[in-house]
Amino acid sequence: MNASTATRVFTQAGMLIRKHAPHILIASGIISMGAGVVSAAVETSAASENEDLDTHLKAWSAITSETVPDRKVYISAKGVLGAKIAKNFLFAYRKTILFTACGGALIVSGHAIQTRRYTGLLAAYSAVDRAFKNYKSGVAEVFGSEGVKKMQKWVNEKSQEDISPEEAGDVPPIVKDLKDLKAMGIKPHRIDIEGLSPYARVYGPGCEDWEGSKEHDELMLSTTQAYFNDRLVARGHVFLNEVYDAFGISRTPAGAVVGWTYDRNGDNYIDLRIGDYIDDLVGDSDSTEVYRSWIIDPNVQGVIWDLI
């Protein structure tokens, strides 16, 4: 192995260690804490046989206000013995203290690194989100609403290319009835329609409490929207993924940091912007059945993690 190859190997190893540093530090901290527990059990057994410690504890118990009437002497004797007992305890449990302190420091260090990385990603996402909103408003000023729709459609198509069929939850072309749809666990997927935001989803087969009935699903959507508005007022914030969870829609990375806040320069309300329902025919040549889906396009305020 020549020098350049060795340098490259060590550099790659260093990068790999830095990449997984939080996990390594936290795992090491947990191991160190475990070692501290084991050490405490061993050192407790040894401390019970420590003659000096035993002598000092007995002397401490023997010194009372009755045996030593002079208050100054009493306080002085208790102080001297207390210092000796503390010294003996620290020496007896030195390994336990060392393991526990190191474990705590390692865990805190790993968490600090993870927090810095997350803060950096959040700042980057916020910058991108602001840039996109500014760009979108600029397109609207120059090209009008039609230009915005075309741009949004192109963005949706590009983002959809990165979603696997499993994540998208594509509906198989042939199913016999609605029971089969639910039994298959079909998940809603991104729908690319001009003018919709990247947060738009379909409330349909596979969603929580979906039945395909116009009256039932309208009631379900409106009551869920009202519930999250009450939660927004009571708690002060709601994440988009929480709304997705209520409908049984798959979470997204963006949904973990975007959402709504109350009294923080937002709309102070959640509007699912429930769109028109869609009637789709499913079945085979012998029997077909209509199932009804809904488009929801929440009025997401933007990144709220740093506003909480």
VOBA-1610 file (N, C-alpha, C; in pm, whole numbers, padded with zeros to 5 digits, always signed):
BEGIN
Met+00085-00119+00000Met+00000+00000+00000Met+00089+00125+00000Asn+00072+00207-00104Asn+00154+00328-00111Asn+00096+00438-00021Ala+00170+00548-00012Ala+00133+00655+00080Ala-00001+00719+00043Ser-00026+00742-00085Ser-00151+00807-00127Ser-00272+00721-00095Thr-00257+00588-00119Thr-00368+00497-00088Thr-00396+00494+00062Ala-00289+00487+00141Ala-00306+00486+00287Ala-00372+00614+00335Thr-00331+00726+00278Thr-00391+00855+00317Thr-00540+00857+00284Arg-00573+00806+00164Arg-00713+00804+00124Arg-00797+00715+00215Val-00740+00599+00253Val-00812+00506+00342Val-00837+00570+00478Phe-00732+00632+00533Phe-00747+00695+00665Phe-00843+00814+00660Thr-00839+00889+00548Thr-00931+01002+00533Thr-01075+00955+00527Gln-01100+00849+00449Gln-01235+00795+00439Gln-01282+00740+00572Ala-01191+00675+00645Ala-01227+00621+00777Ala-01262+00735+00872Gly-01184+00844+00866Gly-01213+00960+00951Gly-01347+01022+00918Met-01379+01032+00788Met-01508+01088+00748Met-01622+00999+00795Leu-01601+00868+00787Leu-01705+00774+00831Leu-01729+00787+00981Ile-01622+00803+01057Ile-01634+00819+01202Ile-01706+00949+01235Arg-01670+01058+01164Arg-01736+01186+01190Arg-01884+01179+01153Lys-01914+01107+01047Lys-02053+01095+01003Lys-02138+01027+01109His-02084+00921+01169His-02160+00845+01269His-02120+00881+01412Ala-02054+00995+01429Ala-02007+01036+01562Ala-02118+01043+01666Pro-02237+01099+01635Pro-02341+01103+01738Pro-02381+00965+01788His-02397+00870+01695His-02436+00735+01734His-02324+00667+01815Ile-02201+00689+01772Ile-02087+00629+01843Ile-02077+00685+01984Leu-02090+00817+01997Leu-02079+00880+02129Leu-02192+00837+02222Ile-02314+00834+02171Ile-02428+00796+02255Ile-02419+00650+02296Ala-02380+00563+02202Ala-02364+00421+02235Ala-02253+00401+02337Ser-02144+00474+02320Ser-02033+00465+02417Ser-02077+00516+02554Gly-02158+00623+02555Gly-02208+00676+02681Gly-02296+00577+02754Ile-02381+00508+02679Ile-02469+00407+02741Ile-02387+00292+02799Ile-02286+00249+02723Ile-02198+00142+02772Ile-02125+00186+02899Ser-02077+00311+02897Ser-02007+00364+03014Ser-02099+00372+03135Met-02224+00412+03114Met-02321+00415+03223Met-02345+00276+03279Gly-02355+00177+03189Gly-02372+00039+03234Gly-02255-00009+03315Ala-02133+00030+03270Ala-02013-00006+03346Ala-02015+00060+03483Gly-02071+00181+03492Gly-02082+00250+03620Gly-02174+00176+03716Val-02283+00122+03662Val-02376+00045+03747Val-02308-00080+03802Val-02238-00152+03714Val-02166-00272+03758Val-02059-00237+03860Ser-01987-00129+03831Ser-01881-00086+03923Ser-01938-00046+04058Ala-02056+00015+04060Ala-02119+00055+04186Ala-02150-00066+04273Ala-02198-00173+04208Ala-02228-00295+04284Ala-02101-00354+04344Val-01993-00357+04266Val-01866-00413+04314Val-01808-00327+04425Glu-01809-00194+04405Glu-01749-00103+04502Glu-01831-00092+04630Thr-01961-00114+04619Thr-02043-00114+04740Thr-02005-00230+04831Ser-01981-00346+04768Ser-01936-00462+04845Ser-01801-00436+04912Ala-01711-00369+04837Ala-01579-00340+04892Ala-01588-00233+05002Ala-01677-00136+04985Ala-01691-00029+05083Ala-01744-00081+05216Ser-01827-00186+05210Ser-01880-00241+05335Ser-01772-00308+05419Glu-01658-00340+05356Glu-01547-00402+05428Glu-01434-00304+05458Asn-01455-00177+05426Asn-01354-00074+05451Asn-01355-00036+05599Glu-01247-00070+05667Glu-01241-00047+05813Glu-01237+00101+05846Asp-01164+00180+05771Asp-01155+00324+05799Asp-01293+00390+05787Leu-01363+00354+05681Leu-01496+00411+05659Leu-01590+00369+05771Asp-01582+00242+05810Asp-01667+00192+05916Asp-01638+00263+06049Thr-01509+00284+06076Thr-01470+00354+06200Thr-01521+00497+06203His-01509+00565+06090His-01554+00705+06082His-01706+00715+06095Leu-01779+00622+06036Leu-01925+00623+06046Leu-01972+00600+06189Lys-01903+00507+06258Lys-01938+00481+06399Lys-01908+00603+06485Ala-01794+00670+06459Ala-01758+00789+06535Ala-01858+00901+06509Trp-01902+00913+06384Trp-02002+01013+06349Trp-02131+00991+06428Ser-02173+00865+06436Ser-02295+00832+06509Ser-02279+00857+06659Ala-02156+00838+06708Ala-02132+00853+06853Ala-02132+00998+06898Ile-02099+01088+06809Ile-02093+01230+06844Ile-02234+01288+06840Thr-02285+01323+06954Thr-02417+01385+06966Thr-02405+01508+07055Ser-02512+01583+07063Ser-02514+01702+07148Ser-02505+01664+07296Glu-02540+01540+07326Glu-02532+01496+07465Glu-02391+01453+07502Thr-02323+01383+07407Thr-02186+01338+07436Thr-02086+01453+07425Val-02117+01551+07344Val-02029+01667+07327Val-02113+01793+07351Pro-02123+01838+07476Pro-02208+01953+07508Pro-02161+02083+07443Asp-02031+02100+07427Asp-01979+02225+07369Asp-02015+02229+07220Arg-02093+02331+07180Arg-02143+02338+07043Arg-02031+02356+06941Lys-01930+02439+06973Lys-01820+02461+06880Lys-01741+02333+06856Val-01714+02260+06963Val-01643+02132+06951Val-01727+02033+06873Tyr-01857+02034+06900Tyr-01949+01943+06830Tyr-01947+01968+06679Ile-01959+02094+06641Ile-01960+02129+06499Ile-01826+02098+06434Ser-01718+02127+06505Ser-01584+02100+06452Ser-01562+01951+06431Ala-01601+01869+06530Ala-01583+01724+06520Ala-01666+01666+06406Lys-01792+01712+06395Lys-01877+01664+06287Lys-01820+01703+06151Gly-01766+01824+06139Gly-01709+01870+06013Gly-01588+01790+05972Val-01498+01762+06068Val-01378+01684+06037Val-01415+01543+05995Leu-01506+01479+06072Leu-01547+01343+06038Leu-01624+01340+05906Gly-01706+01440+05882Gly-01781+01446+05756Gly-01690+01454+05636Ala-01583+01534+05647Ala-01486+01546+05538Ala-01415+01413+05513Lys-01380+01342+05623Lys-01311+01214+05608Lys-01404+01108+05547Ile-01531+01110+05590Ile-01628+01014+05534Ile-01649+01041+05384Ala-01663+01170+05348Ala-01681+01205+05206Ala-01561+01163+05123Lys-01441+01183+05179Lys-01318+01143+05110Lys-01315+00993+05090Asn-01354+00918+05194Asn-01355+00772+05184Asn-01457+00723+05082Phe-01574+00789+05079Phe-01677+00750+04983Phe-01631+00779+04839Leu-01574+00896+04819Leu-01525+00930+04685Leu-01417+00834+04638Phe-01330+00795+04729Phe-01224+00701+04693Phe-01283+00563+04666Ala-01381+00522+04750Ala-01439+00389+04736Ala-01519+00377+04605Tyr-01585+00487+04564Tyr-01669+00483+04444Tyr-01606+00563+04328Arg-01474+00570+04325Arg-01406+00650+04223Arg-01433+00597+04082Lys-01435+00465+04065Lys-01459+00409+03932Lys-01604+00435+03887Thr-01696+00420+03981Thr-01837+00445+03948Thr-01857+00590+03905Ile-01797+00682+03979Ile-01810+00824+03947Ile-01747+00854+03810Leu-01632+00794+03785Leu-01562+00817+03658Leu-01644+00764+03540Phe-01693+00640+03552Phe-01771+00581+03443Phe-01899+00660+03418Thr-01967+00698+03525Thr-02094+00770+03511Thr-02073+00909+03451Ala-01970+00980+03498Ala-01942+01114+03445Ala-01904+01108+03297Cys-01819+01011+03262Cys-01779+00996+03122Cys-01899+00960+03034Gly-01986+00869+03086Gly-02105+00830+03011Gly-02197+00948+02985Gly-02220+01029+03089Gly-02304+01147+03071Gly-02245+01246+02973Ala-02114+01267+02981Ala-02047+01360+02890Ala-02056+01311+02745Leu-02039+01181+02724Leu-02046+01125+02589Leu-02186+01140+02530Ile-02287+01112+02610Ile-02426+01122+02562Ile-02459+01267+02528Val-02421+01359+02616Val-02448+01501+02590Val-02374+01548+02466Ser-02250+01503+02447Ser-02173+01543+02329Ser-02237+01492+02200Gly-02281+01366+02202Gly-02346+01310+02084Gly-02475+01384+02052His-02551+01417+02155His-02675+01491+02133His-02647+01631+02079Ala-02540+01694+02129Ala-02505+01829+02084Ala-02469+01829+01935Ile-02392+01728+01892Ile-02355+01719+01750Ile-02480+01701+01664Gln-02571+01612+01710Gln-02694+01587+01635Gln-02779+01713+01627Thr-02784+01788+01736Thr-02863+01912+01738Thr-02806+02015+01642Arg-02673+02029+01639Arg-02610+02124+01547Arg-02639+02086+01402Arg-02632+01957+01372Arg-02659+01913+01236Arg-02805+01939+01199Tyr-02895+01910+01292Tyr-03037+01930+01264Tyr-03067+02079+01246Thr-03004+02162+01329Thr-03025+02306+01316Thr-02976+02356+01180Gly-02863+02303+01135Gly-02811+02341+01004Gly-02904+02300+00891Leu-02958+02178+00899Leu-03051+02131+00797Leu-03179+02215+00798Leu-03224+02247+00919Leu-03346+02327+00931Leu-03325+02466+00869Ala-03209+02526+00895Ala-03179+02657+00838Ala-03173+02649+00685Ala-03112+02542+00634Ala-03103+02525+00489Ala-03242+02507+00428Tyr-03325+02426+00495Tyr-03460+02403+00442Tyr-03541+02533+00445Ser-03526+02610+00553Ser-03598+02738+00564Ser-03557+02833+00452Ala-03426+02836+00424Ala-03377+02923+00317Ala-03433+02882+00182Val-03435+02751+00157Val-03489+02701+00030Val-03638+02732+00020Asp-03710+02712+00133Asp-03854+02738+00134Asp-03883+02884+00105Arg-03807+02975+00168Arg-03827+03117+00144Arg-03793+03154-00001Ala-03684+03097-00052Ala-03644+03125-00190Ala-03750+03079-00288Phe-03809+02961-00262Phe-03911+02909-00352Phe-04036+02996-00349Lys-04075+03040-00227Lys-04193+03126-00216Lys-04171+03259-00289Asn-04050+03315-00272Asn-04019+03441-00342Asn-04019+03421-00494Tyr-03962+03307-00536Tyr-03958+03278-00679Tyr-04100+03259-00734Lys-04183+03190-00654Lys-04320+03165-00697Lys-04399+03295-00710Ser-04379+03385-00614Ser-04448+03514-00622Ser-04397+03596-00740Gly-04265+03582-00769Gly-04210+03651-00885Gly-04267+03599-01015Val-04284+03467-01026Val-04345+03408-01145Val-04488+03456-01161Ala-04560+03466-01047Ala-04699+03512-01052Ala-04708+03655-01103Glu-04613+03739-01063Glu-04615+03878-01107Glu-04585+03891-01256Val-04491+03807-01304Val-04448+03819-01443Val-04540+03743-01538Phe-04573+03618-01502Phe-04647+03530-01595Phe-04792+03507-01554Gly-04832+03555-01438Gly-04971+03536-01396Gly-04994+03400-01333Ser-05120+03372-01301Ser-05156+03248-01232Ser-05128+03124-01316Glu-05141+03137-01449Glu-05115+03021-01535Glu-04969+02980-01529Gly-04880+03079-01521Gly-04738+03048-01509Gly-04707+02976-01379Val-04774+03017-01271Val-04755+02950-01141Val-04802+02805-01148Lys-04917+02783-01213Lys-04970+02648-01224Lys-04875+02557-01302Lys-04820+02610-01412Lys-04728+02530-01493Lys-04600+02498-01415Met-04550+02598-01342Met-04430+02575-01262Met-04455+02472-01153Gln-04571+02482-01084Gln-04602+02388-00976Gln-04618+02246-01030Lys-04677+02236-01149Lys-04693+02104-01210Lys-04557+02042-01241Trp-04465+02124-01291Trp-04331+02073-01322Trp-04260+02029-01195Val-04273+02109-01085Val-04210+02072-00957Val-04267+01941-00906Asn-04399+01926-00913Asn-04462+01803-00865Asn-04416+01681-00944Glu-04404+01699-01075Glu-04360+01587-01158Glu-04218+01546-01125Lys-04130+01645-01104Lys-03991+01615-01070Lys-03981+01548-00934Ser-04056+01597-00836Ser-04049+01537-00703Ser-04110+01397-00702Gln-04210+01375-00788Gln-04273+01244-00793Gln-04178+01139-00849Glu-04081+01182-00931Glu-03985+01086-00987Glu-03900+01020-00880Asp-03884+01087-00765Asp-03801+01034-00658Asp-03876+00941-00565Ile-04008+00923-00588Ile-04088+00840-00499Ile-04103+00702-00561Ser-04071+00599-00483Ser-04082+00461-00532Ser-04229+00422-00540Pro-04261+00318-00618Pro-04401+00273-00627Pro-04458+00234-00491Glu-04372+00178-00403Glu-04420+00139-00271Glu-04461+00260-00189Glu-04379+00368-00196Glu-04411+00490-00122Glu-04533+00560-00182Ala-04543+00555-00315Ala-04653+00623-00380Ala-04785+00554-00356Gly-04780+00422-00329Gly-04903+00349-00303Gly-04992+00341-00426Asp-04933+00312-00543Asp-05011+00305-00666Asp-05123+00202-00656Val-05240+00239-00701Val-05355+00150-00694Val-05349+00050-00810Pro-05354-00081-00781Pro-05355-00180-00888Pro-05475-00156-00980Pro-05461-00184-01109Pro-05566-00150-01204Pro-05694-00231-01187Ile-05682-00353-01136Ile-05799-00439-01126Ile-05823-00478-00980Val-05935-00438-00924Val-05979-00485-00793Val-06129-00509-00805Lys-06179-00600-00724Lys-06319-00640-00742Lys-06418-00548-00671Asp-06384-00506-00548Asp-06478-00420-00477Asp-06403-00337-00373Leu-06478-00255-00299Leu-06418-00166-00201Leu-06353-00243-00087Lys-06410-00357-00048Lys-06350-00437+00059Lys-06211-00483+00020Asp-06194-00519-00107Asp-06062-00560-00155Asp-05964-00444-00146Leu-06010-00323-00178Leu-05924-00205-00172Leu-05871-00185-00030Lys-05958-00193+00070Lys-05917-00172+00208Lys-05828-00287+00256Ala-05863-00410+00215Ala-05785-00525+00258Ala-05644-00521+00201Met-05629-00460+00085Met-05498-00452+00022Met-05411-00346+00089Gly-05470-00267+00179Gly-05391-00165+00249Gly-05340-00056+00158Ile-05418-00019+00059Ile-05375+00082-00038Ile-05355+00216+00033Lys-05243+00278+00009Lys-05210+00406+00071Lys-05229+00520-00030Pro-05276+00634+00018Pro-05291+00748-00072Pro-05157+00796-00123His-05154+00861-00236His-05027+00904-00293His-05038+01046-00345Arg-04922+01099-00380Arg-04916+01235-00436Arg-04999+01241-00563Ile-05068+01350-00579Ile-05145+01367-00701Ile-05096+01493-00771Asp-05068+01483-00897Asp-05012+01596-00972Asp-05122+01665-01051Ile-05174+01773-00995Ile-05275+01854-01061Ile-05227+01998-01059Glu-05244+02066-01167Glu-05194+02204-01176Glu-05251+02289-01063Gly-05163+02366-00999Gly-05207+02459-00896Gly-05199+02407-00755Leu-05177+02276-00737Leu-05170+02220-00602Leu-05029+02236-00546Ser-05021+02247-00414Ser-04892+02260-00347Ser-04828+02122-00331Pro-04700+02117-00294Pro-04636+01986-00272Pro-04694+01910-00154Tyr-04776+01977-00071Tyr-04833+01912+00047Tyr-04969+01850+00019Ala-05017+01863-00104Ala-05149+01810-00139Ala-05146+01657-00137Arg-05254+01598-00089Arg-05267+01452-00082Arg-05409+01411-00119Val-05427+01281-00141Val-05558+01226-00174Val-05612+01152-00052Tyr-05733+01187-00011Tyr-05803+01115+00095Tyr-05896+01016+00028Gly-05854+00889+00029Gly-05928+00788-00044Gly-05905+00650+00013Pro-05910+00548-00070Pro-05893+00409-00022Pro-05764+00393+00058Gly-05774+00327+00173Gly-05658+00306+00258Gly-05642+00410+00365Cys-05718+00521+00356Cys-05708+00626+00457Cys-05793+00591+00579Glu-05761+00659+00689Glu-05831+00636+00815Glu-05976+00682+00804Asp-06071+00591+00839Asp-06216+00620+00844Asp-06274+00660+00709Trp-06204+00632+00601Trp-06261+00661+00469Trp-06364+00554+00433Glu-06477+00597+00377Glu-06580+00501+00339Glu-06625+00515+00194Gly-06588+00626+00130Gly-06633+00646-00008Gly-06768+00711-00018Ser-06829+00743+00097Ser-06959+00809+00099Ser-06936+00961+00109Lys-07003+01036+00021Lys-06984+01180+00019Lys-07018+01244+00153Glu-07132+01207+00209Glu-07175+01268+00335Glu-07081+01230+00449His-07045+01103+00459His-06958+01058+00568His-06820+01121+00559Asp-06762+01119+00440Asp-06625+01170+00424Asp-06619+01321+00441Glu-06723+01392+00397Glu-06727+01537+00420Glu-06729+01567+00569Leu-06808+01489+00644Leu-06816+01508+00789Leu-06682+01476+00854Met-06618+01369+00809Met-06489+01329+00864Met-06383+01436+00839Leu-06378+01489+00719Leu-06278+01591+00685Leu-06303+01721+00762Ser-06428+01763+00770Ser-06458+01890+00837Ser-06436+01881+00988Thr-06473+01768+01051Thr-06452+01754+01195Thr-06304+01742+01229Thr-06227+01676+01143Thr-06083+01667+01166Thr-06019+01804+01155Gln-06063+01880+01057Gln-06010+02017+01042Gln-06043+02101+01165Ala-06166+02088+01216Ala-06205+02162+01336Ala-06124+02119+01458Tyr-06097+01987+01468Tyr-06018+01936+01581Tyr-05878+01996+01581Phe-05814+02000+01466Phe-05677+02052+01460Phe-05674+02203+01478Asn-05780+02273+01443Asn-05785+02416+01472Asn-05795+02440+01622Asp-05873+02358+01691Asp-05880+02367+01837Asp-05745+02333+01900Arg-05679+02234+01844Arg-05548+02195+01896Arg-05445+02306+01871Leu-05455+02373+01758Leu-05363+02482+01727Leu-05377+02594+01830Val-05500+02628+01866Val-05524+02734+01964Val-05476+02690+02102Ala-05504+02563+02138Ala-05471+02515+02272Ala-05321+02493+02291Arg-05255+02439+02189Arg-05114+02403+02204Arg-05020+02506+02143Gly-05068+02581+02045Gly-04985+02684+01984Gly-04917+02643+01856His-04918+02514+01823His-04856+02470+01698His-04910+02332+01660Val-04906+02304+01530Val-04944+02173+01476Val-04852+02143+01359Phe-04796+02023+01357Phe-04711+01982+01245Phe-04796+01916+01137Leu-04751+01929+01013Leu-04824+01870+00900Leu-04835+01719+00914Asn-04730+01654+00963Asn-04734+01509+00979Asn-04843+01465+01076Glu-04878+01550+01172Glu-04987+01516+01264Glu-05119+01508+01189Val-05139+01598+01093Val-05260+01595+01011Val-05259+01471+00923Tyr-05144+01442+00863Tyr-05133+01321+00782Tyr-05165+01196+00865Asp-05114+01192+00988Asp-05139+01076+01074Asp-05288+01056+01099Ala-05361+01166+01119Ala-05504+01156+01147Ala-05581+01093+01032Phe-05530+01114+00911Phe-05596+01058+00793Phe-05535+00925+00747Gly-05431+00879+00817Gly-05366+00756+00775Gly-05281+00773+00652Ile-05235+00895+00627Ile-05151+00925+00512Ile-05004+00915+00555Ser-04921+00863+00469Ser-04780+00844+00502Ser-04713+00976+00535Arg-04628+00973+00638Arg-04552+01092+00678Arg-04449+01128+00571Thr-04403+01254+00575Thr-04298+01300+00485Thr-04190+01371+00567Pro-04067+01375+00518Pro-03962+01450+00589Pro-03999+01596+00611Ala-04060+01659+00508Ala-04098+01800+00522Ala-04206+01817+00628Gly-04294+01719+00641Gly-04403+01727+00737Gly-04358+01731+00881Ala-04232+01694+00905Ala-04178+01695+01042Ala-04134+01834+01085Val-04121+01928+00991Val-04074+02063+01027Val-04168+02173+00982Val-04264+02143+00893Val-04358+02245+00849Val-04493+02224+00916Gly-04571+02330+00920Gly-04702+02321+00983Gly-04759+02458+01008Trp-04823+02475+01125Trp-04890+02600+01159Trp-04853+02642+01302Thr-04846+02770+01327Thr-04830+02823+01462Thr-04942+02923+01489Tyr-04969+02947+01617Tyr-05072+03042+01656Tyr-05007+03167+01711Asp-05048+03283+01662Asp-04992+03412+01703Asp-04843+03421+01674Arg-04798+03361+01564Arg-04657+03370+01525Arg-04647+03407+01378Asn-04717+03513+01338Asn-04714+03563+01200Asn-04771+03463+01101Gly-04861+03376+01148Gly-04925+03281+01057Gly-05070+03319+01034Asp-05145+03229+00969Asp-05287+03255+00944Asp-05371+03234+01070Asn-05314+03164+01170Asn-05383+03133+01295Asn-05502+03040+01276Tyr-05506+02971+01164Tyr-05608+02869+01144Tyr-05558+02768+01042Ile-05616+02650+01048Ile-05579+02543+00955Ile-05693+02522+00857Asp-05660+02533+00731Asp-05758+02510+00626Asp-05706+02396+00539Leu-05777+02284+00541Leu-05734+02169+00460Leu-05760+02192+00312Arg-05831+02297+00280Arg-05865+02331+00141Arg-05913+02205+00068Ile-06023+02154+00120Ile-06079+02031+00067Ile-06130+02056-00074Gly-06073+01986-00169Gly-06110+02006-00309Gly-06228+01923-00350Asp-06258+01926-00478Asp-06369+01846-00530Asp-06340+01698-00515Tyr-06445+01623-00498Tyr-06426+01479-00486Tyr-06408+01419-00626Ile-06345+01303-00629Ile-06315+01235-00755Ile-06384+01100-00755Asp-06462+01072-00857Asp-06524+00941-00871Asp-06440+00856-00964Asp-06398+00739-00915Asp-06320+00647-00997Asp-06392+00514-01007Leu-06385+00453-01124Leu-06444+00321-01144Leu-06338+00215-01121Val-06369+00117-01039Val-06278+00007-01016Val-06354-00122-01036Gly-06284-00224-01084Gly-06348-00353-01102Gly-06300-00420-01228Asp-06371-00522-01269Asp-06336-00592-01392Asp-06449-00574-01492Ser-06444-00652-01596Ser-06542-00635-01702Ser-06683-00675-01659Asp-06693-00762-01556Asp-06824-00810-01512Asp-06889-00714-01413Ser-06809-00656-01325Ser-06867-00567-01223Ser-06773-00451-01196Thr-06829-00335-01192Thr-06751-00215-01159Thr-06820-00143-01044Glu-06744-00071-00968Glu-06799+00003-00855Glu-06731+00138-00846Val-06806+00234-00802Val-06754+00369-00790Val-06702+00392-00649Tyr-06580+00443-00637Tyr-06534+00487-00506Tyr-06494+00633-00517Arg-06512+00703-00406Arg-06497+00847-00408Arg-06375+00889-00326Ser-06287+00969-00383Ser-06169+01022-00315Ser-06179+01174-00310Trp-06102+01231-00218Trp-06102+01376-00200Trp-05959+01428-00207Ile-05944+01548-00256Ile-05814+01614-00259Ile-05807+01714-00143Ile-05703+01703-00061Ile-05681+01803+00042Ile-05546+01870+00014Asp-05546+02001+00028Asp-05425+02080+00001Asp-05407+02180+00115Pro-05352+02135+00230Pro-05346+02219+00350Pro-05272+02351+00327Asn-05321+02456+00394Asn-05258+02589+00383Asn-05139+02599+00478Val-05038+02520+00453Val-04921+02514+00541Val-04856+02651+00553Gln-04827+02691+00677Gln-04763+02821+00702Gln-04620+02822+00656Gly-04548+02710+00677Gly-04407+02699+00643Gly-04332+02627+00753Val-04203+02647+00759Val-04121+02585+00862Val-04155+02648+00997Ile-04191+02564+01095Ile-04231+02617+01226Ile-04143+02566+01339Trp-04051+02473+01308Trp-03971+02413+01416Trp-03896+02518+01496Asp-03842+02617+01427Asp-03765+02720+01495Asp-03852+02830+01554Leu-03985+02819+01539Leu-04076+02918+01595Leu-04143+02870+01723Ile-04125+02744+01756Ile-04192+02687+01874Ile-04118+02731+02001
//
